Structure formats: structure tokens, C-alpha cells
Amino acid sequence: MNDQDILTHIQSLVEEEHALREGATDGRAPDQSRLKYVEESLDQCWDLLRQRRAKKDSGENPNEAQARPISEVEGYRQ
């Protein structure tokens, strides 16, 4: 997966997140489990993209970056 593939996937997840949240404004509760999955997947994708860019900037192979487990990514401090 290259940077553009990751960005395309991020865009797809953002669109789904917005759709889930917009449904909530129509008086319906969003599917909380799906919303949680989408939010976690977004965090994981952003982390992978940051890893790839860091490797590229330091002269390493960005293809060696790997998606970290959601449990690890969600544990980062903001």
C-alpha cells in the first residue's frame, strides 16, 4: 500500500464517519460499534502514513512501515 492508497482509504473512512454522524442528527442514533471501528481505523491509517513519511524523510524504505495494532495506536497521548 502506498501513500496515495492510504490517503484514499482515509478519505473513504472520513466520508463514512460523516455519514454515520449525520444520521445521528436526523434523530437516529449512529451505529456506535461501526463508528468506533471507523474512528480507530482512521487513527491506524494516519499512524501508518506518518510512519511511512518518517521513514522516507530519514532515507529508509517507507514500504517497511507496518500498521500498528489498534490497541497500540489508541494508547498514544495527544
N, CA, C and O atoms as a Tripos MOL2 file, in Angstrom:
@<TRIPOS>MOLECULE
protein
  312   311    78     0     0
PROTEIN
NO_CHARGES

@<TRIPOS>ATOM
      1 N           0.8500   -1.1660    0.0000 N.3       1 MET1
      2 CA          0.0000    0.0000    0.0000 C.3       1 MET1
      3 C           0.9020    1.2370    0.0000 C.2       1 MET1
      4 O           1.7910    1.3540    0.8430 O.2       1 MET1
      5 N           0.6810    2.1520   -0.9310 N.am      2 ASN2
      6 CA          1.4830    3.3710   -0.9780 C.3       2 ASN2
      7 C           0.7310    4.5230   -0.3110 C.2       2 ASN2
      8 O          -0.4090    4.3670    0.1270 O.2       2 ASN2
      9 N           1.3890    5.6820   -0.2420 N.am      3 ASP3
     10 CA          0.7810    6.8280    0.4450 C.3       3 ASP3
     11 C          -0.5710    7.2010   -0.1590 C.2       3 ASP3
     12 O          -1.5190    7.4880    0.5710 O.2       3 ASP3
     13 N          -0.6610    7.1990   -1.4800 N.am      4 GLN4
     14 CA         -1.9180    7.5760   -2.1220 C.3       4 GLN4
     15 C          -3.0310    6.5860   -1.7950 C.2       4 GLN4
     16 O          -4.1750    6.9920   -1.5950 O.2       4 GLN4
     17 N          -2.7140    5.3000   -1.7380 N.am      5 ASP5
     18 CA         -3.7080    4.2940   -1.3560 C.3       5 ASP5
     19 C          -4.2060    4.5470    0.0600 C.2       5 ASP5
     20 O          -5.4010    4.4400    0.3340 O.2       5 ASP5
     21 N          -3.2850    4.8840    0.9550 N.am      6 ILE6
     22 CA         -3.6630    5.1470    2.3460 C.3       6 ILE6
     23 C          -4.5500    6.3880    2.4160 C.2       6 ILE6
     24 O          -5.5650    6.3940    3.1130 O.2       6 ILE6
     25 N          -4.1640    7.4380    1.6910 N.am      7 LEU7
     26 CA         -4.9790    8.6540    1.6860 C.3       7 LEU7
     27 C          -6.3700    8.4180    1.1110 C.2       7 LEU7
     28 O          -7.3490    8.9810    1.6010 O.2       7 LEU7
     29 N          -6.4610    7.5940    0.0830 N.am      8 THR8
     30 CA         -7.7640    7.2520   -0.4920 C.3       8 THR8
     31 C          -8.6160    6.5010    0.5250 C.2       8 THR8
     32 O          -9.8150    6.7520    0.6460 O.2       8 THR8
     33 N          -7.9970    5.5890    1.2470 N.am      9 HIS9
     34 CA         -8.7110    4.8350    2.2820 C.3       9 HIS9
     35 C          -9.1530    5.7710    3.4150 C.2       9 HIS9
     36 O         -10.2620    5.6430    3.9340 O.2       9 HIS9
     37 N          -8.2850    6.7040    3.7900 N.am     10 ILE10
     38 CA         -8.6360    7.6820    4.8210 C.3      10 ILE10
     39 C          -9.8460    8.4910    4.3770 C.2      10 ILE10
     40 O         -10.7730    8.7040    5.1580 O.2      10 ILE10
     41 N          -9.8430    8.9410    3.1300 N.am     11 GLN11
     42 CA        -10.9700    9.7250    2.6230 C.3      11 GLN11
     43 C         -12.2700    8.9250    2.6790 C.2      11 GLN11
     44 O         -13.3190    9.4580    3.0390 O.2      11 GLN11
     45 N         -12.1940    7.6710    2.3280 N.am     12 SER12
     46 CA        -13.3710    6.8030    2.3760 C.3      12 SER12
     47 C         -13.8880    6.6640    3.8080 C.2      12 SER12
     48 O         -15.0930    6.7170    4.0520 O.2      12 SER12
     49 N         -12.9640    6.4850    4.7460 N.am     13 LEU13
     50 CA        -13.3610    6.3570    6.1510 C.3      13 LEU13
     51 C         -13.9470    7.6620    6.6850 C.2      13 LEU13
     52 O         -14.9070    7.6380    7.4560 O.2      13 LEU13
     53 N         -13.3830    8.7920    6.2850 N.am     14 VAL14
     54 CA        -13.9060   10.0900    6.7240 C.3      14 VAL14
     55 C         -15.3220   10.2850    6.2060 C.2      14 VAL14
     56 O         -16.1940   10.7560    6.9350 O.2      14 VAL14
     57 N         -15.5520    9.9260    4.9560 N.am     15 GLU15
     58 CA        -16.8970   10.0430    4.3910 C.3      15 GLU15
     59 C         -17.8840    9.1610    5.1450 C.2      15 GLU15
     60 O         -19.0110    9.5770    5.4140 O.2      15 GLU15
     61 N         -17.4630    7.9420    5.4890 N.am     16 GLU16
     62 CA        -18.3390    7.0550    6.2500 C.3      16 GLU16
     63 C         -18.5970    7.6110    7.6450 C.2      16 GLU16
     64 O         -19.7190    7.5420    8.1470 O.2      16 GLU16
     65 N         -17.5600    8.1600    8.2680 N.am     17 GLU17
     66 CA        -17.7310    8.7430    9.6030 C.3      17 GLU17
     67 C         -18.7460    9.8820    9.5570 C.2      17 GLU17
     68 O         -19.6290    9.9680   10.4100 O.2      17 GLU17
     69 N         -18.6190   10.7500    8.5630 N.am     18 HIS18
     70 CA        -19.5560   11.8610    8.4240 C.3      18 HIS18
     71 C         -20.9750   11.3560    8.2080 C.2      18 HIS18
     72 O         -21.9190   11.8880    8.7910 O.2      18 HIS18
     73 N         -21.1290   10.3440    7.3840 N.am     19 ALA19
     74 CA        -22.4590    9.7850    7.1250 C.3      19 ALA19
     75 C         -23.0620    9.2050    8.4030 C.2      19 ALA19
     76 O         -24.2510    9.3810    8.6700 O.2      19 ALA19
     77 N         -22.2500    8.5220    9.1800 N.am     20 LEU20
     78 CA        -22.7410    7.9620   10.4440 C.3      20 LEU20
     79 C         -23.1650    9.0700   11.3970 C.2      20 LEU20
     80 O         -24.2100    8.9780   12.0420 O.2      20 LEU20
     81 N         -22.3590   10.1070   11.4830 N.am     21 ARG21
     82 CA        -22.6710   11.2170   12.3900 C.3      21 ARG21
     83 C         -23.8760   12.0260   11.9000 C.2      21 ARG21
     84 O         -24.6890   12.4730   12.7090 O.2      21 ARG21
     85 N         -23.9950   12.2130   10.5970 N.am     22 GLU22
     86 CA        -25.1340   12.9490   10.0480 C.3      22 GLU22
     87 C         -26.4350   12.2040   10.3120 C.2      22 GLU22
     88 O         -27.4720   12.8230   10.5530 O.2      22 GLU22
     89 N         -26.3820   10.9000   10.2680 N.am     23 GLY23
     90 CA        -27.5620   10.1040   10.5950 C.3      23 GLY23
     91 C         -28.0150   10.3660   12.0170 C.2      23 GLY23
     92 O         -29.2100   10.3190   12.3100 O.2      23 GLY23
     93 N         -27.0760   10.6400   12.8960 N.am     24 ALA24
     94 CA        -27.3980   10.9090   14.2930 C.3      24 ALA24
     95 C         -28.1250   12.2380   14.4420 C.2      24 ALA24
     96 O         -28.9350   12.3960   15.3550 O.2      24 ALA24
     97 N         -27.8500   13.1960   13.5600 N.am     25 THR25
     98 CA        -28.5190   14.4960   13.6580 C.3      25 THR25
     99 C         -29.9520   14.4260   13.1410 C.2      25 THR25
    100 O         -30.7410   15.3410   13.3770 O.2      25 THR25
    101 N         -30.2890   13.3650   12.4490 N.am     26 ASP26
    102 CA        -31.6510   13.1920   11.9560 C.3      26 ASP26
    103 C         -32.5380   12.5170   12.9880 C.2      26 ASP26
    104 O         -33.6300   12.0500   12.6650 O.2      26 ASP26
    105 N         -32.0740   12.4670   14.2180 N.am     27 GLY27
    106 CA        -32.8720   11.8620   15.2760 C.3      27 GLY27
    107 C         -32.5920   10.3870   15.4930 C.2      27 GLY27
    108 O         -33.1540    9.7720   16.3980 O.2      27 GLY27
    109 N         -31.7350    9.8220   14.6760 N.am     28 ARG28
    110 CA        -31.3680    8.4220   14.8460 C.3      28 ARG28
    111 C         -30.0220    8.3520   15.5440 C.2      28 ARG28
    112 O         -29.1620    9.2120   15.3490 O.2      28 ARG28
    113 N         -29.8510    7.3500   16.3360 N.am     29 ALA29
    114 CA        -28.5570    7.1360   16.9760 C.3      29 ALA29
    115 C         -27.6320    6.4530   15.9710 C.2      29 ALA29
    116 O         -28.0470    5.5230   15.2780 O.2      29 ALA29
    117 N         -26.3810    6.9090   15.8890 N.am     30 PRO30
    118 CA        -25.4580    6.2480   14.9580 C.3      30 PRO30
    119 C         -25.1170    4.8540   15.4610 C.2      30 PRO30
    120 O         -25.2210    4.5660   16.6530 O.2      30 PRO30
    121 N         -24.7150    4.0070   14.5500 N.am     31 ASP31
    122 CA        -24.2450    2.6690   14.9020 C.3      31 ASP31
    123 C         -22.9250    2.8470   15.6530 C.2      31 ASP31
    124 O         -21.8800    3.0400   15.0310 O.2      31 ASP31
    125 N         -22.9690    2.7850   16.9710 N.am     32 GLN32
    126 CA        -21.8060    3.0840   17.8010 C.3      32 GLN32
    127 C         -20.6320    2.1400   17.5450 C.2      32 GLN32
    128 O         -19.4760    2.5650   17.5430 O.2      32 GLN32
    129 N         -20.9280    0.8780   17.3330 N.am     33 SER33
    130 CA        -19.8250   -0.0600   17.1070 C.3      33 SER33
    131 C         -19.1390    0.2230   15.7690 C.2      33 SER33
    132 O         -17.9160    0.1290   15.6660 O.2      33 SER33
    133 N         -19.9150    0.5660   14.7590 N.am     34 ARG34
    134 CA        -19.3240    0.8850   13.4580 C.3      34 ARG34
    135 C         -18.5620    2.2050   13.5300 C.2      34 ARG34
    136 O         -17.4810    2.3310   12.9560 O.2      34 ARG34
    137 N         -19.1200    3.1780   14.2270 N.am     35 LEU35
    138 CA        -18.4620    4.4700   14.3740 C.3      35 LEU35
    139 C         -17.1310    4.3030   15.1010 C.2      35 LEU35
    140 O         -16.1340    4.9130   14.7140 O.2      35 LEU35
    141 N         -17.1050    3.4950   16.1350 N.am     36 LYS36
    142 CA        -15.8710    3.2350   16.8810 C.3      36 LYS36
    143 C         -14.8410    2.5760   15.9650 C.2      36 LYS36
    144 O         -13.6700    2.9560   15.9770 O.2      36 LYS36
    145 N         -15.2630    1.5980   15.1780 N.am     37 TYR37
    146 CA        -14.3730    0.9160   14.2490 C.3      37 TYR37
    147 C         -13.7870    1.9030   13.2410 C.2      37 TYR37
    148 O         -12.5860    1.8750   12.9710 O.2      37 TYR37
    149 N         -14.6260    2.7700   12.6850 N.am     38 VAL38
    150 CA        -14.1740    3.7450   11.6890 C.3      38 VAL38
    151 C         -13.1700    4.7090   12.3190 C.2      38 VAL38
    152 O         -12.1340    5.0000   11.7200 O.2      38 VAL38
    153 N         -13.4650    5.2050   13.5170 N.am     39 GLU39
    154 CA        -12.5550    6.1300   14.1960 C.3      39 GLU39
    155 C         -11.2020    5.4690   14.4780 C.2      39 GLU39
    156 O         -10.1530    6.0810   14.2740 O.2      39 GLU39
    157 N         -11.2300    4.2380   14.9400 N.am     40 GLU40
    158 CA         -9.9820    3.5150   15.2190 C.3      40 GLU40
    159 C          -9.2130    3.2310   13.9380 C.2      40 GLU40
    160 O          -7.9870    3.3320   13.9140 O.2      40 GLU40
    161 N          -9.9140    2.8830   12.8930 N.am     41 SER41
    162 CA         -9.2620    2.6330   11.6060 C.3      41 SER41
    163 C          -8.6080    3.8940   11.0650 C.2      41 SER41
    164 O          -7.5200    3.8400   10.4930 O.2      41 SER41
    165 N          -9.2740    5.0300   11.2470 N.am     42 LEU42
    166 CA         -8.6830    6.2990   10.8300 C.3      42 LEU42
    167 C          -7.3840    6.5660   11.5860 C.2      42 LEU42
    168 O          -6.3780    6.9380   10.9830 O.2      42 LEU42
    169 N          -7.4050    6.3790   12.8860 N.am     43 ASP43
    170 CA         -6.1900    6.5800   13.6840 C.3      43 ASP43
    171 C          -5.0700    5.6630   13.2070 C.2      43 ASP43
    172 O          -3.9140    6.0770   13.1170 O.2      43 ASP43
    173 N          -5.4130    4.4330   12.9070 N.am     44 GLN44
    174 CA         -4.4280    3.4550   12.4520 C.3      44 GLN44
    175 C          -3.8510    3.8670   11.0900 C.2      44 GLN44
    176 O          -2.6440    3.7570   10.8710 O.2      44 GLN44
    177 N          -4.6940    4.3330   10.1930 N.am     45 CYS45
    178 CA         -4.2310    4.7600    8.8720 C.3      45 CYS45
    179 C          -3.3360    5.9910    8.9720 C.2      45 CYS45
    180 O          -2.2930    6.0550    8.3220 O.2      45 CYS45
    181 N          -3.7400    6.9700    9.7860 N.am     46 TRP46
    182 CA         -2.9060    8.1620    9.9540 C.3      46 TRP46
    183 C          -1.5540    7.7900   10.5360 C.2      46 TRP46
    184 O          -0.5300    8.3330   10.1210 O.2      46 TRP46
    185 N          -1.5380    6.8700   11.4950 N.am     47 ASP47
    186 CA         -0.2820    6.4240   12.0900 C.3      47 ASP47
    187 C           0.6150    5.7740   11.0340 C.2      47 ASP47
    188 O           1.8140    6.0460   10.9810 O.2      47 ASP47
    189 N           0.0420    4.9330   10.2120 N.am     48 LEU48
    190 CA          0.8160    4.2700    9.1600 C.3      48 LEU48
    191 C           1.3780    5.2990    8.1810 C.2      48 LEU48
    192 O           2.5360    5.2010    7.7730 O.2      48 LEU48
    193 N           0.5700    6.2750    7.8080 N.am     49 LEU49
    194 CA          1.0300    7.3080    6.8890 C.3      49 LEU49
    195 C           2.1760    8.1120    7.5090 C.2      49 LEU49
    196 O           3.1560    8.4200    6.8300 O.2      49 LEU49
    197 N           2.0560    8.4530    8.8010 N.am     50 ARG50
    198 CA          3.1450    9.1700    9.4850 C.3      50 ARG50
    199 C           4.4130    8.3240    9.5240 C.2      50 ARG50
    200 O           5.5100    8.8460    9.3230 O.2      50 ARG50
    201 N           4.2760    7.0270    9.7800 N.am     51 GLN51
    202 CA          5.4380    6.1340    9.7800 C.3      51 GLN51
    203 C           6.1260    6.1270    8.4200 C.2      51 GLN51
    204 O           7.3490    6.2350    8.3310 O.2      51 GLN51
    205 N           5.3300    5.9990    7.3670 N.am     52 ARG52
    206 CA          5.8840    5.9440    6.0110 C.3      52 ARG52
    207 C           6.6300    7.2350    5.6800 C.2      52 ARG52
    208 O           7.7250    7.2010    5.1190 O.2      52 ARG52
    209 N           6.0300    8.3740    6.0320 N.am     53 ARG53
    210 CA          6.6550    9.6530    5.7370 C.3      53 ARG53
    211 C           7.9450    9.8280    6.5390 C.2      53 ARG53
    212 O           8.9290   10.3560    6.0200 O.2      53 ARG53
    213 N           7.9470    9.3930    7.7860 N.am     54 ALA54
    214 CA          9.1500    9.4900    8.6190 C.3      54 ALA54
    215 C          10.2700    8.6250    8.0440 C.2      54 ALA54
    216 O          11.4240    9.0520    7.9900 O.2      54 ALA54
    217 N           9.9310    7.4210    7.6180 N.am     55 LYS55
    218 CA         10.9410    6.5460    7.0300 C.3      55 LYS55
    219 C          11.5030    7.1580    5.7490 C.2      55 LYS55
    220 O          12.7130    7.1470    5.5230 O.2      55 LYS55
    221 N          10.6190    7.6880    4.9210 N.am     56 LYS56
    222 CA         11.0590    8.3060    3.6650 C.3      56 LYS56
    223 C          11.9770    9.4950    3.9600 C.2      56 LYS56
    224 O          13.0120    9.6550    3.3150 O.2      56 LYS56
    225 N          11.5990   10.3290    4.9350 N.am     57 ASP57
    226 CA         12.3980   11.5090    5.2810 C.3      57 ASP57
    227 C          13.7650   11.1440    5.8400 C.2      57 ASP57
    228 O          14.7190   11.9070    5.6920 O.2      57 ASP57
    229 N          13.8660    9.9830    6.4830 N.am     58 SER58
    230 CA         15.1540    9.5790    7.0610 C.3      58 SER58
    231 C          15.9470    8.6570    6.1350 C.2      58 SER58
    232 O          16.9570    8.0820    6.5400 O.2      58 SER58
    233 N          15.4810    8.5210    4.8850 N.am     59 GLY59
    234 CA         16.2140    7.7400    3.8950 C.3      59 GLY59
    235 C          15.9560    6.2480    3.9690 C.2      59 GLY59
    236 O          16.6380    5.4670    3.3050 O.2      59 GLY59
    237 N          14.9860    5.8440    4.7640 N.am     60 GLU60
    238 CA         14.6390    4.4270    4.8620 C.3      60 GLU60
    239 C          13.5460    4.0880    3.8560 C.2      60 GLU60
    240 O          12.9690    4.9710    3.2210 O.2      60 GLU60
    241 N          13.2770    2.8040    3.7260 N.am     61 ASN61
    242 CA         12.2500    2.3270    2.8140 C.3      61 ASN61
    243 C          10.8730    2.4810    3.4680 C.2      61 ASN61
    244 O          10.6020    1.8260    4.4740 O.2      61 ASN61
    245 N           9.9930    3.3360    2.9170 N.am     62 PRO62
    246 CA          8.6750    3.5200    3.5140 C.3      62 PRO62
    247 C           7.8070    2.2590    3.4680 C.2      62 PRO62
    248 O           6.8470    2.1320    4.2290 O.2      62 PRO62
    249 N           8.1470    1.3370    2.5790 N.am     63 ASN63
    250 CA          7.3740    0.1020    2.4810 C.3      63 ASN63
    251 C           7.6110   -0.8310    3.6640 C.2      63 ASN63
    252 O           6.8990   -1.8210    3.8320 O.2      63 ASN63
    253 N           8.6100   -0.5140    4.4810 N.am     64 GLU64
    254 CA          8.8590   -1.3150    5.6740 C.3      64 GLU64
    255 C           7.9420   -0.9230    6.8310 C.2      64 GLU64
    256 O           7.8770   -1.6380    7.8310 O.2      64 GLU64
    257 N           7.2360    0.1940    6.7110 N.am     65 ALA65
    258 CA          6.2870    0.6130    7.7490 C.3      65 ALA65
    259 C           5.1270   -0.3740    7.7780 C.2      65 ALA65
    260 O           4.6700   -0.8540    6.7410 O.2      65 ALA65
    261 N           4.6700   -0.6590    8.9720 N.am     66 GLN66
    262 CA          3.5580   -1.5900    9.1350 C.3      66 GLN66
    263 C           2.4970   -0.9830   10.0420 C.2      66 GLN66
    264 O           2.7990   -0.2400   10.9750 O.2      66 GLN66
    265 N           1.2560   -1.3180    9.7460 N.am     67 ALA67
    266 CA          0.1620   -0.8440   10.5870 C.3      67 ALA67
    267 C           0.3250   -1.4310   11.9840 C.2      67 ALA67
    268 O           0.5170   -2.6350   12.1580 O.2      67 ALA67
    269 N           0.2450   -0.5550   12.9620 N.am     68 ARG68
    270 CA          0.3330   -0.9950   14.3470 C.3      68 ARG68
    271 C          -1.0430   -1.4260   14.8170 C.2      68 ARG68
    272 O          -2.0540   -0.9900   14.2660 O.2      68 ARG68
    273 N          -1.0920   -2.2790   15.8310 N.am     69 PRO69
    274 CA         -2.3910   -2.7050   16.3540 C.3      69 PRO69
    275 C          -3.1890   -1.5080   16.8740 C.2      69 PRO69
    276 O          -2.6190   -0.5480   17.3920 O.2      69 PRO69
    277 N          -4.4870   -1.5790   16.7310 N.am     70 ILE70
    278 CA         -5.3580   -0.5040   17.2000 C.3      70 ILE70
    279 C          -5.1330   -0.2410   18.6830 C.2      70 ILE70
    280 O          -5.1550    0.9100   19.1200 O.2      70 ILE70
    281 N          -4.9170   -1.2940   19.4550 N.am     71 SER71
    282 CA         -4.7040   -1.1080   20.8910 C.3      71 SER71
    283 C          -3.4790   -0.2380   21.1560 C.2      71 SER71
    284 O          -3.4600    0.5230   22.1240 O.2      71 SER71
    285 N          -2.4710   -0.3390   20.3200 N.am     72 GLU72
    286 CA         -1.2690    0.4850   20.4780 C.3      72 GLU72
    287 C          -1.5270    1.9120   20.0130 C.2      72 GLU72
    288 O          -1.1670    2.8680   20.7000 O.2      72 GLU72
    289 N          -2.1400    2.0530   18.8640 N.am     73 VAL73
    290 CA         -2.3930    3.3750   18.2990 C.3      73 VAL73
    291 C          -3.3370    4.1790   19.1970 C.2      73 VAL73
    292 O          -3.1460    5.3800   19.3860 O.2      73 VAL73
    293 N          -4.3300    3.5290   19.7360 N.am     74 GLU74
    294 CA         -5.2950    4.2100   20.5940 C.3      74 GLU74
    295 C          -4.6980    4.6090   21.9400 C.2      74 GLU74
    296 O          -5.2680    5.4330   22.6550 O.2      74 GLU74
    297 N          -3.5560    4.0280   22.2860 N.am     75 GLY75
    298 CA         -2.9200    4.3330   23.5580 C.3      75 GLY75
    299 C          -1.9990    5.5510   23.5020 C.2      75 GLY75
    300 O          -1.4650    5.9580   24.5340 O.2      75 GLY75
    301 N          -1.8000    6.1380   22.3280 N.am     76 TYR76
    302 CA         -0.9180    7.2880   22.1910 C.3      76 TYR76
    303 C          -1.5270    8.5060   22.8910 C.2      76 TYR76
    304 O          -2.7440    8.6890   22.9150 O.2      76 TYR76
    305 N          -0.6680    9.3090   23.4440 N.am     77 ARG77
    306 CA         -1.1210   10.5770   24.0300 C.3      77 ARG77
    307 C          -1.2230   11.6090   22.9420 C.2      77 ARG77
    308 O          -0.4210   11.6290   22.0090 O.2      77 ARG77
    309 N          -2.1990   12.4550   23.0620 N.am     78 GLN78
    310 CA         -2.4000   13.5340   22.0860 C.3      78 GLN78
    311 C          -1.5930   14.7430   22.4670 C.2      78 GLN78
    312 O          -1.6300   15.7550   21.7670 O.2      78 GLN78
@<TRIPOS>BOND
     1     1     2 1
     2     2     3 1
     3     3     4 2
     4     3     5 am
     5     5     6 1
     6     6     7 1
     7     7     8 2
     8     7     9 am
     9     9    10 1
    10    10    11 1
    11    11    12 2
    12    11    13 am
    13    13    14 1
    14    14    15 1
    15    15    16 2
    16    15    17 am
    17    17    18 1
    18    18    19 1
    19    19    20 2
    20    19    21 am
    21    21    22 1
    22    22    23 1
    23    23    24 2
    24    23    25 am
    25    25    26 1
    26    26    27 1
    27    27    28 2
    28    27    29 am
    29    29    30 1
    30    30    31 1
    31    31    32 2
    32    31    33 am
    33    33    34 1
    34    34    35 1
    35    35    36 2
    36    35    37 am
    37    37    38 1
    38    38    39 1
    39    39    40 2
    40    39    41 am
    41    41    42 1
    42    42    43 1
    43    43    44 2
    44    43    45 am
    45    45    46 1
    46    46    47 1
    47    47    48 2
    48    47    49 am
    49    49    50 1
    50    50    51 1
    51    51    52 2
    52    51    53 am
    53    53    54 1
    54    54    55 1
    55    55    56 2
    56    55    57 am
    57    57    58 1
    58    58    59 1
    59    59    60 2
    60    59    61 am
    61    61    62 1
    62    62    63 1
    63    63    64 2
    64    63    65 am
    65    65    66 1
    66    66    67 1
    67    67    68 2
    68    67    69 am
    69    69    70 1
    70    70    71 1
    71    71    72 2
    72    71    73 am
    73    73    74 1
    74    74    75 1
    75    75    76 2
    76    75    77 am
    77    77    78 1
    78    78    79 1
    79    79    80 2
    80    79    81 am
    81    81    82 1
    82    82    83 1
    83    83    84 2
    84    83    85 am
    85    85    86 1
    86    86    87 1
    87    87    88 2
    88    87    89 am
    89    89    90 1
    90    90    91 1
    91    91    92 2
    92    91    93 am
    93    93    94 1
    94    94    95 1
    95    95    96 2
    96    95    97 am
    97    97    98 1
    98    98    99 1
    99    99   100 2
   100    99   101 am
   101   101   102 1
   102   102   103 1
   103   103   104 2
   104   103   105 am
   105   105   106 1
   106   106   107 1
   107   107   108 2
   108   107   109 am
   109   109   110 1
   110   110   111 1
   111   111   112 2
   112   111   113 am
   113   113   114 1
   114   114   115 1
   115   115   116 2
   116   115   117 am
   117   117   118 1
   118   118   119 1
   119   119   120 2
   120   119   121 am
   121   121   122 1
   122   122   123 1
   123   123   124 2
   124   123   125 am
   125   125   126 1
   126   126   127 1
   127   127   128 2
   128   127   129 am
   129   129   130 1
   130   130   131 1
   131   131   132 2
   132   131   133 am
   133   133   134 1
   134   134   135 1
   135   135   136 2
   136   135   137 am
   137   137   138 1
   138   138   139 1
   139   139   140 2
   140   139   141 am
   141   141   142 1
   142   142   143 1
   143   143   144 2
   144   143   145 am
   145   145   146 1
   146   146   147 1
   147   147   148 2
   148   147   149 am
   149   149   150 1
   150   150   151 1
   151   151   152 2
   152   151   153 am
   153   153   154 1
   154   154   155 1
   155   155   156 2
   156   155   157 am
   157   157   158 1
   158   158   159 1
   159   159   160 2
   160   159   161 am
   161   161   162 1
   162   162   163 1
   163   163   164 2
   164   163   165 am
   165   165   166 1
   166   166   167 1
   167   167   168 2
   168   167   169 am
   169   169   170 1
   170   170   171 1
   171   171   172 2
   172   171   173 am
   173   173   174 1
   174   174   175 1
   175   175   176 2
   176   175   177 am
   177   177   178 1
   178   178   179 1
   179   179   180 2
   180   179   181 am
   181   181   182 1
   182   182   183 1
   183   183   184 2
   184   183   185 am
   185   185   186 1
   186   186   187 1
   187   187   188 2
   188   187   189 am
   189   189   190 1
   190   190   191 1
   191   191   192 2
   192   191   193 am
   193   193   194 1
   194   194   195 1
   195   195   196 2
   196   195   197 am
   197   197   198 1
   198   198   199 1
   199   199   200 2
   200   199   201 am
   201   201   202 1
   202   202   203 1
   203   203   204 2
   204   203   205 am
   205   205   206 1
   206   206   207 1
   207   207   208 2
   208   207   209 am
   209   209   210 1
   210   210   211 1
   211   211   212 2
   212   211   213 am
   213   213   214 1
   214   214   215 1
   215   215   216 2
   216   215   217 am
   217   217   218 1
   218   218   219 1
   219   219   220 2
   220   219   221 am
   221   221   222 1
   222   222   223 1
   223   223   224 2
   224   223   225 am
   225   225   226 1
   226   226   227 1
   227   227   228 2
   228   227   229 am
   229   229   230 1
   230   230   231 1
   231   231   232 2
   232   231   233 am
   233   233   234 1
   234   234   235 1
   235   235   236 2
   236   235   237 am
   237   237   238 1
   238   238   239 1
   239   239   240 2
   240   239   241 am
   241   241   242 1
   242   242   243 1
   243   243   244 2
   244   243   245 am
   245   245   246 1
   246   246   247 1
   247   247   248 2
   248   247   249 am
   249   249   250 1
   250   250   251 1
   251   251   252 2
   252   251   253 am
   253   253   254 1
   254   254   255 1
   255   255   256 2
   256   255   257 am
   257   257   258 1
   258   258   259 1
   259   259   260 2
   260   259   261 am
   261   261   262 1
   262   262   263 1
   263   263   264 2
   264   263   265 am
   265   265   266 1
   266   266   267 1
   267   267   268 2
   268   267   269 am
   269   269   270 1
   270   270   271 1
   271   271   272 2
   272   271   273 am
   273   273   274 1
   274   274   275 1
   275   275   276 2
   276   275   277 am
   277   277   278 1
   278   278   279 1
   279   279   280 2
   280   279   281 am
   281   281   282 1
   282   282   283 1
   283   283   284 2
   284   283   285 am
   285   285   286 1
   286   286   287 1
   287   287   288 2
   288   287   289 am
   289   289   290 1
   290   290   291 1
   291   291   292 2
   292   291   293 am
   293   293   294 1
   294   294   295 1
   295   295   296 2
   296   295   297 am
   297   297   298 1
   298   298   299 1
   299   299   300 2
   300   299   301 am
   301   301   302 1
   302   302   303 1
   303   303   304 2
   304   303   305 am
   305   305   306 1
   306   306   307 1
   307   307   308 2
   308   307   309 am
   309   309   310 1
   310   310   311 1
   311   311   312 2
@<TRIPOS>SUBSTRUCTURE
     1 MET1         2 RESIDUE 1 A MET
     2 ASN2         6 RESIDUE 1 A ASN
     3 ASP3        10 RESIDUE 1 A ASP
     4 GLN4        14 RESIDUE 1 A GLN
     5 ASP5        18 RESIDUE 1 A ASP
     6 ILE6        22 RESIDUE 1 A ILE
     7 LEU7        26 RESIDUE 1 A LEU
     8 THR8        30 RESIDUE 1 A THR
     9 HIS9        34 RESIDUE 1 A HIS
    10 ILE10       38 RESIDUE 1 A ILE
    11 GLN11       42 RESIDUE 1 A GLN
    12 SER12       46 RESIDUE 1 A SER
    13 LEU13       50 RESIDUE 1 A LEU
    14 VAL14       54 RESIDUE 1 A VAL
    15 GLU15       58 RESIDUE 1 A GLU
    16 GLU16       62 RESIDUE 1 A GLU
    17 GLU17       66 RESIDUE 1 A GLU
    18 HIS18       70 RESIDUE 1 A HIS
    19 ALA19       74 RESIDUE 1 A ALA
    20 LEU20       78 RESIDUE 1 A LEU
    21 ARG21       82 RESIDUE 1 A ARG
    22 GLU22       86 RESIDUE 1 A GLU
    23 GLY23       90 RESIDUE 1 A GLY
    24 ALA24       94 RESIDUE 1 A ALA
    25 THR25       98 RESIDUE 1 A THR
    26 ASP26      102 RESIDUE 1 A ASP
    27 GLY27      106 RESIDUE 1 A GLY
    28 ARG28      110 RESIDUE 1 A ARG
    29 ALA29      114 RESIDUE 1 A ALA
    30 PRO30      118 RESIDUE 1 A PRO
    31 ASP31      122 RESIDUE 1 A ASP
    32 GLN32      126 RESIDUE 1 A GLN
    33 SER33      130 RESIDUE 1 A SER
    34 ARG34      134 RESIDUE 1 A ARG
    35 LEU35      138 RESIDUE 1 A LEU
    36 LYS36      142 RESIDUE 1 A LYS
    37 TYR37      146 RESIDUE 1 A TYR
    38 VAL38      150 RESIDUE 1 A VAL
    39 GLU39      154 RESIDUE 1 A GLU
    40 GLU40      158 RESIDUE 1 A GLU
    41 SER41      162 RESIDUE 1 A SER
    42 LEU42      166 RESIDUE 1 A LEU
    43 ASP43      170 RESIDUE 1 A ASP
    44 GLN44      174 RESIDUE 1 A GLN
    45 CYS45      178 RESIDUE 1 A CYS
    46 TRP46      182 RESIDUE 1 A TRP
    47 ASP47      186 RESIDUE 1 A ASP
    48 LEU48      190 RESIDUE 1 A LEU
    49 LEU49      194 RESIDUE 1 A LEU
    50 ARG50      198 RESIDUE 1 A ARG
    51 GLN51      202 RESIDUE 1 A GLN
    52 ARG52      206 RESIDUE 1 A ARG
    53 ARG53      210 RESIDUE 1 A ARG
    54 ALA54      214 RESIDUE 1 A ALA
    55 LYS55      218 RESIDUE 1 A LYS
    56 LYS56      222 RESIDUE 1 A LYS
    57 ASP57      226 RESIDUE 1 A ASP
    58 SER58      230 RESIDUE 1 A SER
    59 GLY59      234 RESIDUE 1 A GLY
    60 GLU60      238 RESIDUE 1 A GLU
    61 ASN61      242 RESIDUE 1 A ASN
    62 PRO62      246 RESIDUE 1 A PRO
    63 ASN63      250 RESIDUE 1 A ASN
    64 GLU64      254 RESIDUE 1 A GLU
    65 ALA65      258 RESIDUE 1 A ALA
    66 GLN66      262 RESIDUE 1 A GLN
    67 ALA67      266 RESIDUE 1 A ALA
    68 ARG68      270 RESIDUE 1 A ARG
    69 PRO69      274 RESIDUE 1 A PRO
    70 ILE70      278 RESIDUE 1 A ILE
    71 SER71      282 RESIDUE 1 A SER
    72 GLU72      286 RESIDUE 1 A GLU
    73 VAL73      290 RESIDUE 1 A VAL
    74 GLU74      294 RESIDUE 1 A GLU
    75 GLY75      298 RESIDUE 1 A GLY
    76 TYR76      302 RESIDUE 1 A TYR
    77 ARG77      306 RESIDUE 1 A ARG
    78 GLN78      310 RESIDUE 1 A GLN
